[in-house]
C-alpha cells in the first residue's frame, strides 16, 4: 500500500476578501427585492394552501396503523 503524503498545496485555500462596497451593494439589492415583495398580496392558491395547513395544525390526524 502506498503512503499518501499531504502537502501545503492540499490545504484549503482561504476565501478571498470581498470589498465591503460589494457587500453593501448586494445587501441593498436584497433589501429592495424583499421590500418590493412585501407590497404584493399573496397569490390566492398560496393563501388556500396556508389555510389548509392551519386547519391541519389545529386538528392533527390520528397516526396510521399498518
Protein Blocks (a to p, Z undefined) as FASTA:
>chain_A
ZZddddfklpccddddddfklmmmmmmmmmmmmmmmmmpccdfklmmmmmmmmmmmmmcc
ddddZZ
